[in-house]
Amino acid sequence: PEVQNFSFEQTLGAGNQDLFTSKTSLNVPLGDKYAAKFAYFYEDVEGFTDNNGPGGSWGDRESKGLRLDLRADLTADLDVDYSFDSSEIEYYNLAAQAVTPRESGGDLLAIIGTIVRDYIPYDNNRLGTLNTTMPLLPTDTEIDGHTLNVDWALDDNTTLRSITAYREVSDKSYLDFASGSAEGFRIDFNEATLAEQSDNPLFLPAVRPDLRQDQFSQEFQLLGEIGLSISYLAGVYYFEESAEEDITPTRHIFSAAPFAGNGIIYNIGTEHNEIDNEAWAFFTQFTWTPPVLDQRLHLTAGWRHSEDERDARRRVVDAVVVDQHTFIQPLVPESVFAADTGDNYDDDSYTFIVEYDWSAVINVYAKYAEAYKSGGFNIRDPDEQGFSNGFVEEKLTAYEAGFKGELLQRMLRVNAAVFYQEFEDFQYNFQIPGTIQGTRVFNIDEGEMSGLELELMAMPARGLVLQGSYAYLDSELDDILNPISGEVEAFNFTNAPEHTYSLVADYTFPASSLGLFNINASYNFVDERQKDSETAY
């Protein structure tokens, strides 16, 4: 919020897919030292796939959110900022469209895949219309957050900063993985009735996984300068979170018919997951500008020590049965596991940067940095041992050199960088074949990424802005023993397109009595994201 100025802004937008957006902002000074700012956002948009069956349509989304900011300049040396934000999102997940039929084979899923070929529409292109046989239910998400920032100038060269945050998330999700299938094949958590012709039918209600998460973080920073040549930052960081996902009572997961005569095969089950995470970190960074080269050289060194504690609990009951209409016949033994696990992780990472100011508007730099990702446990792992074993921490070592400058009398801005990154014990999230949502996170010994990035922005005439960006990325992971098949296989980074570029032209017309008008055109290109998949883009 601005203490000195009153302001109001309202923006309305419209687009294809019946998009409508509204953004409202109001800033109100409250005396000489206080101010409040209120903002509200609303968006309604239709998805790309219409549903001619019951329920909503895939991709439809309605979002609304508000934010309140309060600022208090208590003294010349003490500032306090508080903010509260709240958002609600109701959306229908995107269609899980089938691209190619499953290959025939002797295992259970291959047999089911052969059965359901006549139920599912296959197409390499996105379909604009599909039909559900069960109502497509929404996913409802609510998020509330609080932040409190305090800046206290201890003297002319030293500032103590406190950053406090708390956030709550509530999410009830719904997925239909057999989007558009005809009656007789379902992959969803909607209601179902087994043994309907018996004296004791089994009714399974619609279940939307109920996820609740809350987190708290506190950070203290000490920023300052020592003389004219040294600036520093030192701090401590604390974070804790807890989350619970409840998928009860027993729900329908998938079903296919006919099976074993006139029967219907069902996968049913329950699931309950809990996590508790806690993290500490201590960090410091110093920048020294030595009295040489007209003080254009800057040397930076940084260190961060991290400690993490991870605890997880998982309860899973999974059953595959055949509904013979008058009785329920178990097909495979019921799978039950209950596991509690946990571990501690720690790391020390370092950063070194050399910068040189070639001129007031041109800077070149070289950077070495280390980063760490804590180990943990995957609550989507369907195997008790796989879940309990978890995965170890991941380490990244990165090298980067770059150029930042403004040329042609500051009409052209150029940012360019080349980089190389090495990964140790890279954490790879692997989809377990033969499961609907089962994954296994395991570590790949080594991986590497290298590439370049280029950003250009030109202002050749008043009101005209031209922008262009390009990125090249080369990535590679070591071959590793597949933890499921037991064979050595090649894996690739996910979401690692080789080429990415964008072009933007923006023109703002001279102000007139009717207001200020702007026109914008843009083009974006992203290469294939999944090198090892013929059907995922």
C-alpha positions in Angstrom: 0.0 0.0 0.0 1.0 3.6 -0.6 0.8 5.9 2.3 0.6 9.1 0.2 -1.8 8.3 -2.6 -5.4 7.3 -3.0 -6.0 5.1 -6.1 -8.7 2.9 -7.7 -8.3 0.6 -10.6 -10.7 -1.7 -12.4 -9.8 -4.0 -15.3 -12.2 -6.2 -17.3 -11.2 -8.8 -19.8 -12.8 -11.3 -22.2 -11.5 -13.9 -24.5 -12.2 -17.2 -26.3 -13.6 -20.2 -24.4 -16.1 -17.6 -22.9 -13.3 -16.2 -20.8 -14.3 -13.3 -18.4 -12.0 -11.7 -15.9 -12.3 -8.9 -13.5 -9.5 -7.2 -11.4 -10.3 -4.6 -8.8 -7.8 -2.7 -6.7 -8.3 0.1 -4.1 -5.5 1.9 -2.2 -6.6 4.1 0.8 -4.2 6.2 2.9 -5.1 6.1 6.6 -3.3 9.2 7.9 0.3 10.0 7.5 1.8 6.6 8.5 -0.8 4.0 7.6 -2.4 2.7 4.4 -4.6 -0.2 3.2 -4.9 -1.8 -0.1 -7.7 -4.2 -1.2 -7.7 -6.3 -4.4 -10.3 -8.7 -5.8 -10.0 -11.1 -8.7 -12.6 -13.1 -10.6 -12.3 -15.4 -13.6 -14.6 -17.7 -15.4 -13.6 -19.8 -18.4 -14.8 -22.8 -20.3 -12.5 -25.8 -21.0 -11.5 -27.2 -24.3 -13.6 -30.4 -24.1 -17.4 -30.3 -23.8 -19.3 -33.0 -21.8 -22.5 -34.1 -23.4 -23.1 -36.4 -20.4 -24.1 -35.6 -16.8 -22.0 -33.2 -14.7 -19.6 -30.4 -15.7 -17.4 -30.1 -18.7 -13.6 -30.8 -18.7 -11.5 -27.8 -18.0 -14.3 -25.5 -16.9 -12.9 -23.2 -14.1 -14.3 -20.5 -11.9 -11.7 -18.7 -9.7 -12.1 -15.9 -7.2 -9.7 -14.4 -4.7 -9.1 -11.4 -2.6 -6.1 -9.8 -0.9 -5.8 -7.2 1.9 -2.6 -5.4 2.6 -1.9 -3.1 5.5 1.2 -0.9 5.9 2.4 1.0 9.0 5.4 3.3 8.9 5.6 3.3 12.7 8.8 5.4 12.9 11.5 6.5 10.5 13.3 3.2 11.3 10.4 0.7 11.7 8.0 -0.5 8.9 5.4 -3.2 9.3 3.5 -4.9 6.4 0.7 -7.4 6.9 -1.3 -9.2 4.2 -4.1 -11.7 4.0 -5.1 -13.5 0.9 -8.0 -16.0 0.2 -8.9 -17.8 -2.9 -11.6 -20.3 -4.0 -11.3 -22.4 -7.2 -13.9 -24.7 -8.6 -12.8 -26.5 -11.7 -13.3 -29.7 -13.7 -10.1 -31.5 -14.4 -8.9 -31.8 -18.0 -10.0 -34.8 -20.1 -7.7 -37.9 -19.9 -8.1 -38.7 -23.6 -7.0 -42.1 -24.8 -4.5 -41.9 -27.7 -3.7 -45.5 -28.6 -5.1 -48.9 -27.5 -3.2 -51.0 -25.0 -1.3 -53.9 -26.6 -2.8 -57.3 -26.1 -1.1 -59.7 -23.7 -1.6 -62.2 -20.9 -1.6 -60.0 -17.8 -4.8 -58.7 -16.1 -4.5 -55.2 -17.4 -3.9 -56.3 -21.0 -7.0 -58.5 -20.8 -9.0 -55.6 -19.5 -7.5 -53.3 -22.2 -8.7 -55.7 -24.9 -12.2 -55.8 -23.3 -12.6 -52.0 -23.2 -11.4 -51.1 -26.7 -15.0 -50.9 -27.9 -15.9 -48.5 -25.1 -13.2 -45.8 -25.6 -12.8 -43.2 -28.3 -9.1 -43.1 -29.5 -7.6 -40.2 -31.3 -4.2 -38.5 -31.7 -5.9 -35.1 -31.9 -7.7 -33.4 -29.0 -11.5 -34.2 -29.1 -13.8 -31.2 -28.6 -16.7 -33.3 -27.2 -16.8 -36.4 -25.0 -19.6 -38.1 -23.0 -19.6 -39.3 -19.4 -21.8 -42.0 -18.1 -21.4 -40.9 -14.5 -21.6 -37.2 -13.4 -18.4 -35.4 -13.8 -17.8 -33.8 -10.4 -15.8 -30.6 -9.7 -12.6 -30.2 -7.7 -13.0 -27.5 -5.0 -9.9 -25.8 -3.6 -9.7 -23.1 -0.9 -6.5 -21.4 0.1 -6.0 -18.8 2.9 -2.7 -17.2 3.8 -1.2 -14.6 6.2 2.2 -12.8 6.0 3.8 -10.4 8.3 7.0 -8.5 7.3 8.9 -6.2 9.7 11.9 -4.0 8.7 13.8 -2.4 11.4 16.8 -0.1 10.6 19.1 -0.6 13.5 21.4 2.2 12.1 22.3 3.7 8.8 24.1 0.6 7.6 22.2 -2.3 9.3 18.6 -3.6 8.9 16.9 -6.5 10.8 14.1 -8.1 8.8 11.5 -10.6 9.9 9.3 -12.6 7.4 6.5 -14.6 8.9 4.0 -16.7 6.9 1.1 -19.1 7.5 -1.0 -20.8 4.9 -3.9 -23.3 4.9 -5.1 -25.4 1.9 -8.2 -27.5 1.5 -8.8 -29.5 -1.6 -11.5 -32.0 -2.6 -10.5 -33.4 -6.0 -12.2 -35.5 -8.6 -10.7 -37.3 -11.7 -12.2 -39.2 -14.5 -9.4 -41.2 -16.2 -11.7 -42.9 -18.6 -13.0 -39.6 -20.1 -15.6 -40.2 -22.7 -15.9 -44.0 -22.3 -19.2 -45.7 -22.9 -21.1 -47.5 -20.2 -19.3 -50.6 -19.2 -15.9 -49.1 -18.4 -15.1 -46.5 -15.7 -12.0 -45.1 -14.0 -13.3 -42.7 -11.4 -14.3 -42.3 -7.8 -18.0 -41.9 -8.4 -20.7 -44.1 -6.8 -21.3 -47.7 -7.6 -23.4 -50.6 -6.4 -22.1 -54.2 -6.3 -24.2 -57.4 -5.9 -27.2 -55.3 -6.6 -29.5 -58.4 -7.0 -28.5 -59.8 -3.6 -30.1 -59.3 -0.2 -27.1 -57.2 0.9 -25.9 -55.1 -1.9 -22.7 -53.1 -1.4 -23.1 -49.4 -2.1 -20.0 -47.3 -2.7 -20.6 -43.6 -2.4 -18.9 -41.0 -4.5 -15.6 -40.0 -2.9 -13.5 -37.0 -3.5 -10.1 -37.2 -1.9 -10.1 -34.7 1.0 -6.7 -33.0 1.3 -5.9 -30.5 4.1 -2.5 -28.9 4.5 -1.1 -26.1 6.7 2.3 -24.6 6.9 4.2 -22.0 8.9 7.5 -20.4 8.2 9.7 -17.8 10.0 12.8 -16.1 8.6 15.1 -13.5 10.2 17.6 -11.6 8.1 20.4 -9.2 9.0 21.4 -7.0 6.1 24.2 -4.4 6.3 27.3 -2.8 5.0 30.8 -2.6 6.4 32.5 0.5 5.1 32.2 1.1 1.4 33.4 -2.2 0.1 31.5 -5.0 1.9 27.8 -5.8 2.0 26.4 -8.8 3.8 23.3 -10.9 4.5 22.9 -13.4 7.3 19.8 -15.2 8.4 18.0 -18.2 9.8 14.9 -19.9 8.4 12.4 -22.3 9.9 9.6 -24.2 8.2 7.0 -26.7 9.3 4.0 -28.3 7.6 1.5 -31.0 8.2 -0.9 -32.6 5.7 -3.6 -35.2 5.7 -5.3 -36.9 2.7 -8.4 -38.9 3.5 -9.9 -41.2 0.8 -12.6 -43.0 2.7 -14.9 -44.8 2.8 -14.4 -47.7 0.4 -14.7 -46.2 -3.1 -14.9 -47.3 -6.8 -11.6 -47.0 -8.6 -12.2 -48.8 -11.9 -14.6 -51.3 -13.4 -15.0 -53.1 -16.7 -17.6 -55.4 -18.2 -18.3 -58.1 -19.3 -15.8 -60.1 -17.4 -15.9 -63.8 -16.5 -19.2 -64.3 -18.3 -21.6 -61.6 -17.4 -19.7 -60.3 -14.4 -18.1 -56.9 -13.9 -14.5 -56.6 -12.6 -14.1 -53.9 -9.9 -11.1 -52.3 -8.3 -12.2 -50.9 -4.9 -10.3 -49.6 -1.9 -9.5 -47.0 0.7 -6.5 -44.8 1.4 -5.3 -42.4 4.2 -2.0 -40.5 4.1 -0.4 -38.1 6.6 2.9 -36.2 6.5 4.8 -34.0 8.9 7.8 -32.0 7.7 10.2 -29.7 9.5 13.2 -27.7 8.1 15.9 -25.4 9.5 18.4 -23.4 7.5 21.2 -21.0 8.4 22.7 -18.9 5.6 25.1 -16.0 4.9 26.4 -14.1 2.0 29.1 -11.5 1.6 29.9 -9.3 -1.4 33.3 -7.5 -1.5 34.1 -4.7 -3.9 37.9 -4.4 -3.8 39.5 -1.0 -4.3 40.8 -1.9 -7.8 39.5 -1.4 -11.4 37.6 1.7 -10.3 35.5 -0.6 -8.0 33.9 -2.3 -10.9 34.7 -5.8 -9.7 32.4 -7.5 -7.2 33.2 -10.9 -5.5 30.4 -12.7 -3.7 30.5 -15.8 -1.5 27.6 -17.6 0.2 26.9 -20.6 2.4 23.7 -22.3 3.5 23.3 -25.1 6.0 20.0 -27.1 5.9 18.5 -29.7 8.1 15.2 -31.5 7.3 13.1 -34.0 9.1 10.5 -36.0 7.1 7.8 -38.2 8.6 5.0 -40.0 6.7 2.2 -42.5 7.4 0.2 -44.4 4.8 -2.8 -46.8 5.1 -4.0 -48.6 2.0 -6.6 -51.2 1.3 -7.0 -52.4 -2.3 -9.2 -55.2 -3.6 -10.0 -56.6 -7.1 -13.3 -58.4 -7.2 -15.9 -59.7 -9.7 -19.5 -58.6 -9.3 -21.7 -61.5 -10.3 -24.8 -59.4 -9.5 -26.0 -61.7 -6.8 -22.6 -62.1 -5.0 -19.1 -60.6 -5.0 -16.2 -62.9 -5.9 -12.6 -62.0 -4.9 -10.4 -62.2 -7.9 -7.0 -61.6 -6.3 -6.1 -61.4 -2.6 -6.9 -58.1 -0.9 -3.9 -55.9 -0.5 -3.5 -54.2 2.8 -0.5 -52.2 4.2 0.0 -49.8 7.0 3.4 -48.1 7.2 5.0 -45.3 9.3 8.4 -44.0 8.3 10.7 -41.1 8.6 14.2 -39.8 8.2 16.5 -36.8 8.7 18.6 -35.1 6.0 21.2 -32.3 6.1 23.4 -30.4 3.6 25.9 -27.6 3.2 25.8 -25.6 -0.1 28.0 -22.8 -1.4 27.8 -20.0 -3.9 30.6 -18.0 -5.5 30.0 -15.1 -8.0 32.4 -12.8 -9.9 30.8 -9.7 -11.5 32.3 -6.9 -13.5 30.6 -3.6 -14.4 31.9 -3.0 -17.9 30.1 0.3 -17.8 27.1 1.8 -16.0 24.7 -0.2 -18.2 26.8 -3.3 -19.0 27.6 -6.2 -16.6 29.3 -9.5 -17.1 29.4 -12.3 -14.5 30.4 -15.9 -13.7 28.7 -18.0 -11.1 29.1 -21.2 -9.2 26.3 -22.5 -7.1 25.2 -25.6 -5.2 21.6 -26.5 -4.3 20.0 -29.3 -2.3 16.6 -31.0 -2.4 15.7 -33.0 0.7 15.0 -36.7 0.6 11.6 -38.1 1.5 8.8 -40.5 1.0 6.3 -40.8 -1.8 2.6 -41.3 -0.7 1.6 -42.4 -4.2 3.8 -45.6 -4.0 1.5 -48.6 -3.8 4.2 -50.9 -2.4 4.8 -50.9 1.4 8.5 -51.4 1.0 8.9 -48.9 -1.8 7.1 -46.3 0.3 9.1 -47.0 3.5 12.5 -47.0 1.7 11.8 -43.5 0.3 14.5 -41.7 -1.6 17.7 -39.8 -0.7 18.5 -36.2 -1.1 19.4 -34.7 -4.5 22.4 -32.4 -5.1 22.9 -29.9 -7.9 26.1 -28.1 -8.9 25.6 -25.3 -11.4 28.0 -23.1 -13.5 26.8 -20.0 -15.3 28.3 -17.1 -17.2 26.3 -14.2 -18.6 26.0 -10.7 -20.0 23.4 -8.0 -19.0 23.4 -4.7 -20.8 21.7 -1.8 -22.5 23.0 -0.8 -26.0 22.2 1.7 -28.8 21.7 4.6 -26.4 19.6 2.3 -24.1 17.1 1.4 -26.9 18.2 -2.3 -26.8 18.4 -4.4 -23.7 20.2 -7.7 -23.9 20.4 -10.5 -21.3 22.4 -13.6 -22.3 23.6 -16.6 -20.3 25.2 -20.0 -20.8 25.0 -22.7 -18.1 26.0 -26.2 -17.2 24.4 -28.2 -14.4 25.3 -31.5 -12.7 22.8 -33.6 -10.7 23.8 -36.2 -8.2 21.1 -38.7 -7.0 18.5 -37.0 -9.2 15.0 -37.7 -7.9 12.9 -39.3 -10.7 9.2 -39.8 -10.4 8.3 -43.0 -12.3 4.8 -44.1 -13.3 4.4 -47.7 -12.3 3.1 -49.7 -15.2 -0.2 -51.4 -14.7 -1.4 -48.9 -12.1 -3.8 -45.9 -12.4 -2.0 -43.5 -10.1 0.9 -45.4 -8.6 4.3 -43.9 -8.8 7.8 -44.7 -7.5 10.4 -42.0 -6.7 13.9 -43.3 -7.0 17.4 -41.7 -7.4 19.4 -41.7 -10.6 23.1 -41.5 -10.0 24.0 -38.6 -12.2 22.4 -36.3 -14.8 23.4 -33.1 -16.5 21.8 -30.1 -18.3 23.5 -27.5 -20.4 22.2 -24.7 -22.6 21.9 -21.0 -23.3 19.3 -18.3 -22.8 18.9 -15.0 -24.7 16.4 -12.2 -24.1 16.1 -9.1 -26.2 13.9 -6.0 -25.7 14.0 -3.1 -28.1 12.2 0.3 -28.0 12.7 1.6 -31.6 9.9 4.3 -31.3 7.8 5.9 -28.7 5.2 3.6 -27.4 6.6 0.5 -29.3 8.2 -2.3 -27.5 9.6 -5.4 -29.2 10.7 -8.5 -27.2 12.2 -11.8 -28.1 13.6 -14.7 -26.1 15.2 -18.0 -27.0 16.4 -20.9 -24.9 18.3 -24.1 -25.9 18.5 -27.0 -23.5 20.5 -30.3 -23.7 19.8 -32.8 -21.0 20.8 -36.3 -20.2 20.3 -38.8 -17.3 22.4 -41.9 -16.6 20.9 -45.3 -17.5 19.7 -47.0 -14.4 18.2 -50.3 -13.2 14.4 -49.9 -13.4 13.2 -50.7 -9.9 10.0 -52.3 -11.3 11.3 -54.4 -14.3 14.8 -55.0 -12.9 16.3 -54.1 -16.3 18.8 -51.3 -17.1 16.8 -48.6 -18.9 17.3 -45.1 -20.2 15.3 -42.2 -18.6 15.0 -38.6 -19.6 14.3 -35.4 -17.8 10.6 -34.6 -17.9 9.5 -31.1 -19.1 12.9 -30.4 -20.7 12.2 -29.0 -24.2 15.2 -28.6 -26.4 14.1 -25.4 -28.0 11.8 -22.6 -26.6 11.3 -19.1 -28.0 8.8 -16.3 -27.9 8.1 -13.0 -29.8 6.1 -10.1 -28.5 5.2 -6.7 -30.1 3.4 -4.2 -27.9 2.3 -0.7 -28.9 0.7 2.0 -26.7 -1.1 4.7 -28.6 -0.7 8.3 -27.5 -3.1 9.4 -24.8 -6.4 10.8 -25.9 -9.6 12.2 -24.4 -11.1 8.6 -24.7 -8.3 7.1 -22.6 -5.2 5.0 -23.1 -5.2 2.2 -25.7 -2.8 -0.6 -26.2 -2.4 -3.4 -28.7 -0.3 -6.5 -28.2 0.7 -9.5 -30.3 2.7 -12.5 -29.1 3.9 -15.9 -30.3 5.3 -18.7 -28.2 6.9 -22.0 -29.1 7.8 -24.9 -26.8 9.5 -28.1 -28.2 8.6 -31.6 -27.1 8.7 -31.9 -23.4 8.8 -35.7 -23.1 11.6 -37.2 -25.2 10.9 -40.8 -24.2 7.1 -40.7 -24.9 5.4 -40.9 -28.2 2.0 -39.8 -26.8 2.9 -37.3 -24.1 3.7 -33.7 -25.1 
